[in-house]
Amino acid sequence: MSAAHPHSAQAHPGQANAERRYEVSRSELPLSCPLPAMALWDSHPRVYLPIESEGGKADCPYCGAHFVLVD
């Protein structure tokens, strides 16, 4: 799974929290970690991150993944 496109179509969910930095677009909001395309069974509880009100950047309080909003 690419850090630039974590929501790519897959036959099964991707590994949760496999990357340390993710780029997300406005079409992928609202932002949650793990991302919707990731499996939840091997990760922390889903948490929604207020990336728009945080200047286009947000860090997950559980795993420390860094998210950047790109246009």
Distance bins in CASP14 RR format, pairs under 12 A and 6 or more apart:
PFRMAT RR
TARGET T0000
AUTHOR 0000-0000-0000
RMODE 2
METHOD distances of the structure
MODEL  1
1 7 0 0 0 0 1 0 0 0 0 0 0
1 8 1 0 0 1 0 0 0 0 0 0 0
1 9 0 0 0 0 0 1 0 0 0 0 0
1 10 1 0 0 1 0 0 0 0 0 0 0
1 12 0 0 0 0 0 1 0 0 0 0 0
1 13 0 0 0 0 0 1 0 0 0 0 0
1 14 1 0 1 0 0 0 0 0 0 0 0
1 15 1 0 0 1 0 0 0 0 0 0 0
1 16 0 0 0 0 0 1 0 0 0 0 0
1 17 0 0 0 0 0 1 0 0 0 0 0
1 18 1 0 0 1 0 0 0 0 0 0 0
1 19 1 0 0 1 0 0 0 0 0 0 0
1 22 0 0 0 0 1 0 0 0 0 0 0
1 34 0 0 0 0 0 1 0 0 0 0 0
1 35 0 0 0 0 1 0 0 0 0 0 0
1 37 0 0 0 0 1 0 0 0 0 0 0
1 38 0 0 0 0 1 0 0 0 0 0 0
1 39 0 0 0 0 0 1 0 0 0 0 0
2 8 1 0 0 1 0 0 0 0 0 0 0
2 10 0 0 0 0 0 1 0 0 0 0 0
2 14 0 0 0 0 0 1 0 0 0 0 0
2 18 0 0 0 0 0 1 0 0 0 0 0
2 19 0 0 0 0 1 0 0 0 0 0 0
2 21 0 0 0 0 0 1 0 0 0 0 0
2 22 0 0 0 0 1 0 0 0 0 0 0
2 23 0 0 0 0 1 0 0 0 0 0 0
2 37 0 0 0 0 0 1 0 0 0 0 0
3 17 0 0 0 0 0 1 0 0 0 0 0
3 18 0 0 0 0 1 0 0 0 0 0 0
3 19 1 0 1 0 0 0 0 0 0 0 0
3 20 0 0 0 0 1 0 0 0 0 0 0
3 21 1 0 1 0 0 0 0 0 0 0 0
3 22 1 0 1 0 0 0 0 0 0 0 0
3 23 1 0 0 1 0 0 0 0 0 0 0
3 24 0 0 0 0 0 1 0 0 0 0 0
3 35 0 0 0 0 0 1 0 0 0 0 0
3 65 0 0 0 0 1 0 0 0 0 0 0
3 66 0 0 0 0 1 0 0 0 0 0 0
3 67 0 0 0 0 0 1 0 0 0 0 0
3 68 0 0 0 0 1 0 0 0 0 0 0
3 70 0 0 0 0 0 1 0 0 0 0 0
4 19 0 0 0 0 1 0 0 0 0 0 0
4 21 0 0 0 0 1 0 0 0 0 0 0
4 22 0 0 0 0 1 0 0 0 0 0 0
4 23 1 0 1 0 0 0 0 0 0 0 0
4 24 0 0 0 0 1 0 0 0 0 0 0
4 25 0 0 0 0 0 1 0 0 0 0 0
4 68 0 0 0 0 0 1 0 0 0 0 0
4 70 0 0 0 0 1 0 0 0 0 0 0
5 19 0 0 0 0 0 1 0 0 0 0 0
5 22 0 0 0 0 1 0 0 0 0 0 0
5 23 1 0 0 1 0 0 0 0 0 0 0
5 24 0 0 0 0 1 0 0 0 0 0 0
5 25 0 0 0 0 1 0 0 0 0 0 0
5 27 0 0 0 0 0 1 0 0 0 0 0
5 28 0 0 0 0 1 0 0 0 0 0 0
5 35 0 0 0 0 0 1 0 0 0 0 0
5 37 0 0 0 0 1 0 0 0 0 0 0
5 70 0 0 0 0 0 1 0 0 0 0 0
6 13 0 0 0 0 0 1 0 0 0 0 0
6 14 0 0 0 0 1 0 0 0 0 0 0
6 15 0 0 0 0 0 1 0 0 0 0 0
6 16 0 0 0 0 0 1 0 0 0 0 0
6 17 0 0 0 0 0 1 0 0 0 0 0
6 18 0 0 0 0 1 0 0 0 0 0 0
6 19 1 0 0 1 0 0 0 0 0 0 0
6 20 0 0 0 0 0 1 0 0 0 0 0
6 21 0 0 0 0 0 1 0 0 0 0 0
6 22 1 0 1 0 0 0 0 0 0 0 0
6 23 0 0 0 0 1 0 0 0 0 0 0
6 24 1 0 0 1 0 0 0 0 0 0 0
6 25 0 0 0 0 0 1 0 0 0 0 0
6 28 0 0 0 0 1 0 0 0 0 0 0
6 31 0 0 0 0 0 1 0 0 0 0 0
6 32 0 0 0 0 0 1 0 0 0 0 0
6 33 0 0 0 0 0 1 0 0 0 0 0
6 34 0 0 0 0 1 0 0 0 0 0 0
6 35 1 0 1 0 0 0 0 0 0 0 0
6 36 0 0 0 0 1 0 0 0 0 0 0
6 37 1 0 0 1 0 0 0 0 0 0 0
6 38 1 0 0 1 0 0 0 0 0 0 0
6 65 0 0 0 0 1 0 0 0 0 0 0
6 67 0 0 0 0 1 0 0 0 0 0 0
6 68 0 0 0 0 0 1 0 0 0 0 0
7 13 0 0 0 0 0 1 0 0 0 0 0
7 14 0 0 0 0 0 1 0 0 0 0 0
7 22 0 0 0 0 1 0 0 0 0 0 0
7 23 0 0 0 0 0 1 0 0 0 0 0
7 24 0 0 0 0 1 0 0 0 0 0 0
7 25 0 0 0 0 1 0 0 0 0 0 0
7 27 0 0 0 0 1 0 0 0 0 0 0
7 28 1 0 1 0 0 0 0 0 0 0 0
7 29 0 0 0 0 0 1 0 0 0 0 0
7 31 0 0 0 0 0 1 0 0 0 0 0
7 32 0 0 0 0 0 1 0 0 0 0 0
7 34 0 0 0 0 0 1 0 0 0 0 0
7 35 1 0 0 1 0 0 0 0 0 0 0
7 36 1 0 0 1 0 0 0 0 0 0 0
7 37 1 0 1 0 0 0 0 0 0 0 0
7 38 0 0 0 0 1 0 0 0 0 0 0
8 14 0 0 0 0 1 0 0 0 0 0 0
8 28 0 0 0 0 0 1 0 0 0 0 0
8 35 0 0 0 0 0 1 0 0 0 0 0
8 36 0 0 0 0 0 1 0 0 0 0 0
8 37 1 0 0 1 0 0 0 0 0 0 0
8 38 0 0 0 0 0 1 0 0 0 0 0
9 37 0 0 0 0 1 0 0 0 0 0 0
10 35 0 0 0 0 0 1 0 0 0 0 0
10 36 0 0 0 0 0 1 0 0 0 0 0
10 37 1 0 0 1 0 0 0 0 0 0 0
10 38 0 0 0 0 1 0 0 0 0 0 0
10 39 0 0 0 0 0 1 0 0 0 0 0
11 37 0 0 0 0 0 1 0 0 0 0 0
12 37 0 0 0 0 1 0 0 0 0 0 0
12 38 0 0 0 0 0 1 0 0 0 0 0
12 39 1 0 0 1 0 0 0 0 0 0 0
12 41 0 0 0 0 0 1 0 0 0 0 0
13 34 0 0 0 0 1 0 0 0 0 0 0
13 35 0 0 0 0 1 0 0 0 0 0 0
13 36 0 0 0 0 1 0 0 0 0 0 0
13 37 1 0 0 1 0 0 0 0 0 0 0
13 38 1 0 1 0 0 0 0 0 0 0 0
13 39 1 1 0 0 0 0 0 0 0 0 0
13 40 1 0 0 1 0 0 0 0 0 0 0
13 41 0 0 0 0 1 0 0 0 0 0 0
13 42 0 0 0 0 1 0 0 0 0 0 0
13 43 0 0 0 0 0 1 0 0 0 0 0
14 34 0 0 0 0 1 0 0 0 0 0 0
14 35 0 0 0 0 1 0 0 0 0 0 0
14 36 0 0 0 0 0 1 0 0 0 0 0
14 37 1 0 0 1 0 0 0 0 0 0 0
14 38 1 0 1 0 0 0 0 0 0 0 0
14 39 1 0 1 0 0 0 0 0 0 0 0
14 40 0 0 0 0 0 1 0 0 0 0 0
14 41 0 0 0 0 0 1 0 0 0 0 0
14 42 0 0 0 0 1 0 0 0 0 0 0
14 43 0 0 0 0 0 1 0 0 0 0 0
15 34 0 0 0 0 1 0 0 0 0 0 0
15 35 0 0 0 0 0 1 0 0 0 0 0
15 37 0 0 0 0 0 1 0 0 0 0 0
15 38 1 0 0 1 0 0 0 0 0 0 0
15 39 1 0 0 1 0 0 0 0 0 0 0
15 40 0 0 0 0 0 1 0 0 0 0 0
15 41 0 0 0 0 0 1 0 0 0 0 0
15 42 1 0 0 1 0 0 0 0 0 0 0
15 43 0 0 0 0 1 0 0 0 0 0 0
16 22 0 0 0 0 0 1 0 0 0 0 0
16 32 0 0 0 0 0 1 0 0 0 0 0
16 33 0 0 0 0 1 0 0 0 0 0 0
16 34 1 0 1 0 0 0 0 0 0 0 0
16 35 0 0 0 0 1 0 0 0 0 0 0
16 36 0 0 0 0 0 1 0 0 0 0 0
16 37 0 0 0 0 1 0 0 0 0 0 0
16 38 1 0 1 0 0 0 0 0 0 0 0
16 39 1 0 1 0 0 0 0 0 0 0 0
16 40 1 0 0 1 0 0 0 0 0 0 0
16 41 0 0 0 0 1 0 0 0 0 0 0
16 42 1 0 1 0 0 0 0 0 0 0 0
16 43 1 1 0 0 0 0 0 0 0 0 0
16 44 0 0 0 0 1 0 0 0 0 0 0
16 45 0 0 0 0 0 1 0 0 0 0 0
16 46 0 0 0 0 1 0 0 0 0 0 0
16 60 0 0 0 0 0 1 0 0 0 0 0
16 62 0 0 0 0 0 1 0 0 0 0 0
16 63 0 0 0 0 1 0 0 0 0 0 0
16 65 0 0 0 0 1 0 0 0 0 0 0
17 33 1 0 0 1 0 0 0 0 0 0 0
17 34 1 0 0 1 0 0 0 0 0 0 0
17 35 0 0 0 0 1 0 0 0 0 0 0
17 38 1 0 0 1 0 0 0 0 0 0 0
17 39 0 0 0 0 0 1 0 0 0 0 0
17 40 0 0 0 0 0 1 0 0 0 0 0
17 42 0 0 0 0 1 0 0 0 0 0 0
17 43 1 0 1 0 0 0 0 0 0 0 0
17 44 1 0 0 1 0 0 0 0 0 0 0
17 46 0 0 0 0 0 1 0 0 0 0 0
17 47 0 0 0 0 0 1 0 0 0 0 0
17 60 1 0 0 1 0 0 0 0 0 0 0
17 62 0 0 0 0 1 0 0 0 0 0 0
17 63 1 0 1 0 0 0 0 0 0 0 0
17 64 0 0 0 0 1 0 0 0 0 0 0
17 65 1 0 1 0 0 0 0 0 0 0 0
17 66 0 0 0 0 0 1 0 0 0 0 0
17 67 0 0 0 0 0 1 0 0 0 0 0
18 33 0 0 0 0 0 1 0 0 0 0 0
18 34 0 0 0 0 1 0 0 0 0 0 0
18 35 0 0 0 0 0 1 0 0 0 0 0
18 37 0 0 0 0 0 1 0 0 0 0 0
18 38 0 0 0 0 1 0 0 0 0 0 0
18 39 0 0 0 0 0 1 0 0 0 0 0
18 42 0 0 0 0 0 1 0 0 0 0 0
18 43 0 0 0 0 1 0 0 0 0 0 0
18 63 0 0 0 0 0 1 0 0 0 0 0
18 65 0 0 0 0 1 0 0 0 0 0 0
19 33 0 0 0 0 0 1 0 0 0 0 0
19 34 0 0 0 0 0 1 0 0 0 0 0
19 35 0 0 0 0 1 0 0 0 0 0 0
19 38 0 0 0 0 0 1 0 0 0 0 0
19 60 0 0 0 0 0 1 0 0 0 0 0
19 63 0 0 0 0 0 1 0 0 0 0 0
19 64 0 0 0 0 0 1 0 0 0 0 0
19 65 1 0 0 1 0 0 0 0 0 0 0
19 66 0 0 0 0 1 0 0 0 0 0 0
19 67 0 0 0 0 0 1 0 0 0 0 0
19 68 0 0 0 0 0 1 0 0 0 0 0
20 33 0 0 0 0 0 1 0 0 0 0 0
20 59 0 0 0 0 0 1 0 0 0 0 0
20 60 0 0 0 0 0 1 0 0 0 0 0
20 63 0 0 0 0 1 0 0 0 0 0 0
20 64 1 0 0 1 0 0 0 0 0 0 0
20 65 1 0 0 1 0 0 0 0 0 0 0
20 66 1 0 0 1 0 0 0 0 0 0 0
20 67 0 0 0 0 0 1 0 0 0 0 0
20 68 0 0 0 0 0 1 0 0 0 0 0
21 57 0 0 0 0 0 1 0 0 0 0 0
21 58 0 0 0 0 0 1 0 0 0 0 0
21 59 0 0 0 0 0 1 0 0 0 0 0
21 60 0 0 0 0 0 1 0 0 0 0 0
21 63 0 0 0 0 0 1 0 0 0 0 0
21 64 0 0 0 0 0 1 0 0 0 0 0
21 65 1 0 0 1 0 0 0 0 0 0 0
21 66 1 0 1 0 0 0 0 0 0 0 0
21 67 1 0 0 1 0 0 0 0 0 0 0
21 68 1 0 0 1 0 0 0 0 0 0 0
21 70 0 0 0 0 0 1 0 0 0 0 0
22 28 0 0 0 0 1 0 0 0 0 0 0
22 31 0 0 0 0 1 0 0 0 0 0 0
22 32 0 0 0 0 0 1 0 0 0 0 0
22 33 0 0 0 0 1 0 0 0 0 0 0
22 34 0 0 0 0 0 1 0 0 0 0 0
22 35 1 0 0 1 0 0 0 0 0 0 0
22 37 0 0 0 0 0 1 0 0 0 0 0
22 38 0 0 0 0 0 1 0 0 0 0 0
22 49 0 0 0 0 0 1 0 0 0 0 0
22 51 0 0 0 0 0 1 0 0 0 0 0
22 57 0 0 0 0 0 1 0 0 0 0 0
22 58 0 0 0 0 1 0 0 0 0 0 0
22 59 0 0 0 0 0 1 0 0 0 0 0
22 60 0 0 0 0 1 0 0 0 0 0 0
22 63 0 0 0 0 0 1 0 0 0 0 0
22 64 0 0 0 0 0 1 0 0 0 0 0
22 65 1 0 0 1 0 0 0 0 0 0 0
22 66 1 0 0 1 0 0 0 0 0 0 0
22 67 1 0 1 0 0 0 0 0 0 0 0
22 68 1 0 0 1 0 0 0 0 0 0 0
22 69 0 0 0 0 0 1 0 0 0 0 0
22 70 0 0 0 0 0 1 0 0 0 0 0
23 31 0 0 0 0 0 1 0 0 0 0 0
23 35 0 0 0 0 0 1 0 0 0 0 0
23 51 0 0 0 0 0 1 0 0 0 0 0
23 56 0 0 0 0 0 1 0 0 0 0 0
23 57 0 0 0 0 0 1 0 0 0 0 0
23 58 0 0 0 0 0 1 0 0 0 0 0
23 65 0 0 0 0 0 1 0 0 0 0 0
23 66 0 0 0 0 1 0 0 0 0 0 0
23 67 1 0 0 1 0 0 0 0 0 0 0
23 68 1 0 1 0 0 0 0 0 0 0 0
23 69 1 0 0 1 0 0 0 0 0 0 0
23 70 1 0 1 0 0 0 0 0 0 0 0
23 71 0 0 0 0 0 1 0 0 0 0 0
24 30 0 0 0 0 0 1 0 0 0 0 0
24 31 1 0 1 0 0 0 0 0 0 0 0
24 32 0 0 0 0 0 1 0 0 0 0 0
24 33 0 0 0 0 0 1 0 0 0 0 0
24 35 1 0 0 1 0 0 0 0 0 0 0
24 36 0 0 0 0 0 1 0 0 0 0 0
24 37 0 0 0 0 0 1 0 0 0 0 0
24 49 0 0 0 0 1 0 0 0 0 0 0
24 51 1 0 0 1 0 0 0 0 0 0 0
24 52 0 0 0 0 0 1 0 0 0 0 0
24 56 0 0 0 0 1 0 0 0 0 0 0
24 57 0 0 0 0 0 1 0 0 0 0 0
24 58 0 0 0 0 1 0 0 0 0 0 0
24 65 0 0 0 0 0 1 0 0 0 0 0
24 66 0 0 0 0 0 1 0 0 0 0 0
24 67 1 0 1 0 0 0 0 0 0 0 0
24 68 1 0 0 1 0 0 0 0 0 0 0
24 69 1 0 1 0 0 0 0 0 0 0 0
24 70 1 0 0 1 0 0 0 0 0 0 0
24 71 0 0 0 0 0 1 0 0 0 0 0
25 31 0 0 0 0 0 1 0 0 0 0 0
25 51 0 0 0 0 0 1 0 0 0 0 0
25 56 0 0 0 0 0 1 0 0 0 0 0
25 67 0 0 0 0 0 1 0 0 0 0 0
25 68 0 0 0 0 0 1 0 0 0 0 0
25 69 1 0 0 1 0 0 0 0 0 0 0
25 70 1 0 1 0 0 0 0 0 0 0 0
25 71 1 0 0 1 0 0 0 0 0 0 0
26 51 0 0 0 0 1 0 0 0 0 0 0
26 52 0 0 0 0 1 0 0 0 0 0 0
26 56 0 0 0 0 0 1 0 0 0 0 0
26 69 1 0 0 1 0 0 0 0 0 0 0
26 70 0 0 0 0 1 0 0 0 0 0 0
26 71 1 0 0 1 0 0 0 0 0 0 0
27 69 0 0 0 0 0 1 0 0 0 0 0
27 70 0 0 0 0 0 1 0 0 0 0 0
27 71 0 0 0 0 0 1 0 0 0 0 0
28 35 1 0 0 1 0 0 0 0 0 0 0
28 36 0 0 0 0 1 0 0 0 0 0 0
28 37 0 0 0 0 1 0 0 0 0 0 0
28 49 0 0 0 0 0 1 0 0 0 0 0
28 51 0 0 0 0 1 0 0 0 0 0 0
28 52 0 0 0 0 0 1 0 0 0 0 0
28 67 0 0 0 0 1 0 0 0 0 0 0
28 68 0 0 0 0 0 1 0 0 0 0 0
28 69 0 0 0 0 1 0 0 0 0 0 0
28 70 0 0 0 0 1 0 0 0 0 0 0
28 71 0 0 0 0 0 1 0 0 0 0 0
29 35 0 0 0 0 0 1 0 0 0 0 0
29 36 0 0 0 0 0 1 0 0 0 0 0
29 48 0 0 0 0 1 0 0 0 0 0 0
29 49 0 0 0 0 1 0 0 0 0 0 0
29 50 0 0 0 0 0 1 0 0 0 0 0
29 51 1 0 0 1 0 0 0 0 0 0 0
29 52 1 0 0 1 0 0 0 0 0 0 0
29 53 0 0 0 0 0 1 0 0 0 0 0
29 56 0 0 0 0 0 1 0 0 0 0 0
29 58 0 0 0 0 0 1 0 0 0 0 0
29 67 0 0 0 0 0 1 0 0 0 0 0
29 69 0 0 0 0 1 0 0 0 0 0 0
29 70 0 0 0 0 0 1 0 0 0 0 0
29 71 0 0 0 0 0 1 0 0 0 0 0
30 36 0 0 0 0 1 0 0 0 0 0 0
30 46 0 0 0 0 0 1 0 0 0 0 0
30 47 0 0 0 0 0 1 0 0 0 0 0
30 48 1 0 1 0 0 0 0 0 0 0 0
30 49 0 0 0 0 1 0 0 0 0 0 0
30 50 0 0 0 0 1 0 0 0 0 0 0
30 51 0 0 0 0 1 0 0 0 0 0 0
30 52 0 0 0 0 1 0 0 0 0 0 0
30 53 0 0 0 0 0 1 0 0 0 0 0
30 58 0 0 0 0 0 1 0 0 0 0 0
30 67 0 0 0 0 0 1 0 0 0 0 0
30 69 0 0 0 0 0 1 0 0 0 0 0
31 46 0 0 0 0 0 1 0 0 0 0 0
31 47 0 0 0 0 1 0 0 0 0 0 0
31 48 1 0 0 1 0 0 0 0 0 0 0
31 49 1 0 1 0 0 0 0 0 0 0 0
31 50 0 0 0 0 1 0 0 0 0 0 0
31 51 1 0 1 0 0 0 0 0 0 0 0
31 52 0 0 0 0 1 0 0 0 0 0 0
31 53 0 0 0 0 0 1 0 0 0 0 0
31 54 0 0 0 0 1 0 0 0 0 0 0
31 56 0 0 0 0 1 0 0 0 0 0 0
31 57 0 0 0 0 0 1 0 0 0 0 0
31 58 1 0 0 1 0 0 0 0 0 0 0
31 59 0 0 0 0 0 1 0 0 0 0 0
31 60 0 0 0 0 1 0 0 0 0 0 0
31 65 0 0 0 0 0 1 0 0 0 0 0
31 66 0 0 0 0 0 1 0 0 0 0 0
31 67 1 0 0 1 0 0 0 0 0 0 0
31 68 0 0 0 0 0 1 0 0 0 0 0
31 69 1 0 0 1 0 0 0 0 0 0 0
32 38 0 0 0 0 1 0 0 0 0 0 0
32 40 0 0 0 0 0 1 0 0 0 0 0
32 43 0 0 0 0 0 1 0 0 0 0 0
32 44 0 0 0 0 0 1 0 0 0 0 0
32 45 0 0 0 0 0 1 0 0 0 0 0
32 46 1 0 1 0 0 0 0 0 0 0 0
32 47 1 0 0 1 0 0 0 0 0 0 0
32 48 1 0 1 0 0 0 0 0 0 0 0
32 49 1 0 0 1 0 0 0 0 0 0 0
32 50 0 0 0 0 0 1 0 0 0 0 0
32 51 0 0 0 0 0 1 0 0 0 0 0
32 58 0 0 0 0 0 1 0 0 0 0 0
32 60 0 0 0 0 1 0 0 0 0 0 0
32 62 0 0 0 0 0 1 0 0 0 0 0
32 65 0 0 0 0 0 1 0 0 0 0 0
32 67 0 0 0 0 1 0 0 0 0 0 0
33 40 0 0 0 0 0 1 0 0 0 0 0
33 43 0 0 0 0 1 0 0 0 0 0 0
33 44 1 0 0 1 0 0 0 0 0 0 0
33 45 0 0 0 0 1 0 0 0 0 0 0
33 46 1 0 0 1 0 0 0 0 0 0 0
33 47 1 0 1 0 0 0 0 0 0 0 0
33 48 0 0 0 0 1 0 0 0 0 0 0
33 49 1 0 0 1 0 0 0 0 0 0 0
33 50 0 0 0 0 0 1 0 0 0 0 0
33 51 0 0 0 0 0 1 0 0 0 0 0
33 58 0 0 0 0 1 0 0 0 0 0 0
33 59 0 0 0 0 1 0 0 0 0 0 0
33 60 1 0 1 0 0 0 0 0 0 0 0
33 61 0 0 0 0 1 0 0 0 0 0 0
33 62 1 0 0 1 0 0 0 0 0 0 0
33 63 1 0 0 1 0 0 0 0 0 0 0
33 64 0 0 0 0 1 0 0 0 0 0 0
33 65 1 0 1 0 0 0 0 0 0 0 0
33 66 0 0 0 0 0 1 0 0 0 0 0
33 67 1 0 0 1 0 0 0 0 0 0 0
34 40 1 0 0 1 0 0 0 0 0 0 0
34 41 0 0 0 0 0 1 0 0 0 0 0
34 42 0 0 0 0 1 0 0 0 0 0 0
34 43 1 0 1 0 0 0 0 0 0 0 0
34 44 1 0 0 1 0 0 0 0 0 0 0
34 45 0 0 0 0 1 0 0 0 0 0 0
34 46 1 0 0 1 0 0 0 0 0 0 0
34 47 0 0 0 0 1 0 0 0 0 0 0
34 48 0 0 0 0 0 1 0 0 0 0 0
34 49 0 0 0 0 0 1 0 0 0 0 0
34 60 0 0 0 0 1 0 0 0 0 0 0
34 62 0 0 0 0 1 0 0 0 0 0 0
34 63 0 0 0 0 1 0 0 0 0 0 0
34 64 0 0 0 0 0 1 0 0 0 0 0
34 65 0 0 0 0 1 0 0 0 0 0 0
34 67 0 0 0 0 0 1 0 0 0 0 0
35 43 0 0 0 0 1 0 0 0 0 0 0
35 46 0 0 0 0 1 0 0 0 0 0 0
35 47 0 0 0 0 0 1 0 0 0 0 0
35 48 0 0 0 0 0 1 0 0 0 0 0
35 49 0 0 0 0 0 1 0 0 0 0 0
35 60 0 0 0 0 0 1 0 0 0 0 0
35 63 0 0 0 0 0 1 0 0 0 0 0
35 65 0 0 0 0 1 0 0 0 0 0 0
35 67 0 0 0 0 1 0 0 0 0 0 0
36 46 0 0 0 0 1 0 0 0 0 0 0
36 48 0 0 0 0 0 1 0 0 0 0 0
38 44 0 0 0 0 0 1 0 0 0 0 0
38 46 0 0 0 0 1 0 0 0 0 0 0
38 60 0 0 0 0 0 1 0 0 0 0 0
38 63 0 0 0 0 0 1 0 0 0 0 0
38 65 0 0 0 0 0 1 0 0 0 0 0
39 46 0 0 0 0 0 1 0 0 0 0 0
40 46 1 0 0 1 0 0 0 0 0 0 0
40 47 0 0 0 0 0 1 0 0 0 0 0
42 63 0 0 0 0 0 1 0 0 0 0 0
43 60 0 0 0 0 1 0 0 0 0 0 0
43 62 0 0 0 0 1 0 0 0 0 0 0
43 63 1 0 0 1 0 0 0 0 0 0 0
43 64 0 0 0 0 0 1 0 0 0 0 0
43 65 0 0 0 0 0 1 0 0 0 0 0
44 60 1 0 0 1 0 0 0 0 0 0 0
44 61 0 0 0 0 1 0 0 0 0 0 0
44 62 1 1 0 0 0 0 0 0 0 0 0
44 63 1 0 0 1 0 0 0 0 0 0 0
44 64 0 0 0 0 1 0 0 0 0 0 0
44 65 0 0 0 0 0 1 0 0 0 0 0
45 60 0 0 0 0 0 1 0 0 0 0 0
45 61 0 0 0 0 0 1 0 0 0 0 0
45 62 1 0 0 1 0 0 0 0 0 0 0
45 63 0 0 0 0 0 1 0 0 0 0 0
46 60 0 0 0 0 0 1 0 0 0 0 0
46 62 0 0 0 0 1 0 0 0 0 0 0
46 63 0 0 0 0 0 1 0 0 0 0 0
47 58 0 0 0 0 0 1 0 0 0 0 0
47 59 0 0 0 0 0 1 0 0 0 0 0
47 60 1 0 0 1 0 0 0 0 0 0 0
47 61 1 0 0 1 0 0 0 0 0 0 0
47 62 1 0 0 1 0 0 0 0 0 0 0
47 63 0 0 0 0 1 0 0 0 0 0 0
47 64 0 0 0 0 0 1 0 0 0 0 0
47 65 0 0 0 0 0 1 0 0 0 0 0
47 67 0 0 0 0 0 1 0 0 0 0 0
48 58 0 0 0 0 1 0 0 0 0 0 0
48 60 0 0 0 0 0 1 0 0 0 0 0
48 61 0 0 0 0 0 1 0 0 0 0 0
48 67 0 0 0 0 0 1 0 0 0 0 0
49 55 0 0 0 0 0 1 0 0 0 0 0
49 56 0 0 0 0 0 1 0 0 0 0 0
49 57 0 0 0 0 1 0 0 0 0 0 0
49 58 1 0 1 0 0 0 0 0 0 0 0
49 59 1 0 0 1 0 0 0 0 0 0 0
49 60 1 0 0 1 0 0 0 0 0 0 0
49 61 0 0 0 0 1 0 0 0 0 0 0
49 62 0 0 0 0 0 1 0 0 0 0 0
49 63 0 0 0 0 0 1 0 0 0 0 0
49 64 0 0 0 0 0 1 0 0 0 0 0
49 65 0 0 0 0 1 0 0 0 0 0 0
49 66 0 0 0 0 0 1 0 0 0 0 0
49 67 1 0 0 1 0 0 0 0 0 0 0
49 68 0 0 0 0 0 1 0 0 0 0 0
49 69 0 0 0 0 0 1 0 0 0 0 0
50 56 0 0 0 0 1 0 0 0 0 0 0
50 57 0 0 0 0 0 1 0 0 0 0 0
50 58 1 0 0 1 0 0 0 0 0 0 0
50 59 0 0 0 0 0 1 0 0 0 0 0
50 60 0 0 0 0 0 1 0 0 0 0 0
50 61 0 0 0 0 0 1 0 0 0 0 0
50 67 0 0 0 0 0 1 0 0 0 0 0
50 69 0 0 0 0 0 1 0 0 0 0 0
51 57 1 0 0 1 0 0 0 0 0 0 0
51 58 1 0 1 0 0 0 0 0 0 0 0
51 59 0 0 0 0 1 0 0 0 0 0 0
51 60 0 0 0 0 0 1 0 0 0 0 0
51 65 0 0 0 0 0 1 0 0 0 0 0
51 66 0 0 0 0 0 1 0 0 0 0 0
51 67 1 0 1 0 0 0 0 0 0 0 0
51 68 0 0 0 0 1 0 0 0 0 0 0
51 69 1 0 1 0 0 0 0 0 0 0 0
51 70 0 0 0 0 0 1 0 0 0 0 0
52 58 0 0 0 0 1 0 0 0 0 0 0
52 67 0 0 0 0 0 1 0 0 0 0 0
52 69 1 0 0 1 0 0 0 0 0 0 0
52 71 0 0 0 0 0 1 0 0 0 0 0
53 69 0 0 0 0 0 1 0 0 0 0 0
54 60 0 0 0 0 0 1 0 0 0 0 0
54 66 0 0 0 0 0 1 0 0 0 0 0
54 67 0 0 0 0 1 0 0 0 0 0 0
54 68 0 0 0 0 0 1 0 0 0 0 0
54 69 0 0 0 0 1 0 0 0 0 0 0
55 67 0 0 0 0 0 1 0 0 0 0 0
55 68 0 0 0 0 1 0 0 0 0 0 0
55 69 1 0 0 1 0 0 0 0 0 0 0
56 66 0 0 0 0 0 1 0 0 0 0 0
56 67 0 0 0 0 1 0 0 0 0 0 0
56 68 1 0 0 1 0 0 0 0 0 0 0
56 69 1 1 0 0 0 0 0 0 0 0 0
56 70 0 0 0 0 1 0 0 0 0 0 0
56 71 0 0 0 0 0 1 0 0 0 0 0
57 65 0 0 0 0 0 1 0 0 0 0 0
57 66 1 0 0 1 0 0 0 0 0 0 0
57 67 1 0 0 1 0 0 0 0 0 0 0
57 68 1 0 1 0 0 0 0 0 0 0 0
57 69 1 0 0 1 0 0 0 0 0 0 0
57 70 0 0 0 0 0 1 0 0 0 0 0
58 64 0 0 0 0 1 0 0 0 0 0 0
58 65 0 0 0 0 1 0 0 0 0 0 0
58 66 1 0 0 1 0 0 0 0 0 0 0
58 67 1 0 1 0 0 0 0 0 0 0 0
58 68 0 0 0 0 1 0 0 0 0 0 0
58 69 0 0 0 0 1 0 0 0 0 0 0
59 65 1 0 0 1 0 0 0 0 0 0 0
59 66 1 0 1 0 0 0 0 0 0 0 0
59 67 1 0 0 1 0 0 0 0 0 0 0
59 68 0 0 0 0 0 1 0 0 0 0 0
60 66 0 0 0 0 1 0 0 0 0 0 0
60 67 1 0 0 1 0 0 0 0 0 0 0
END
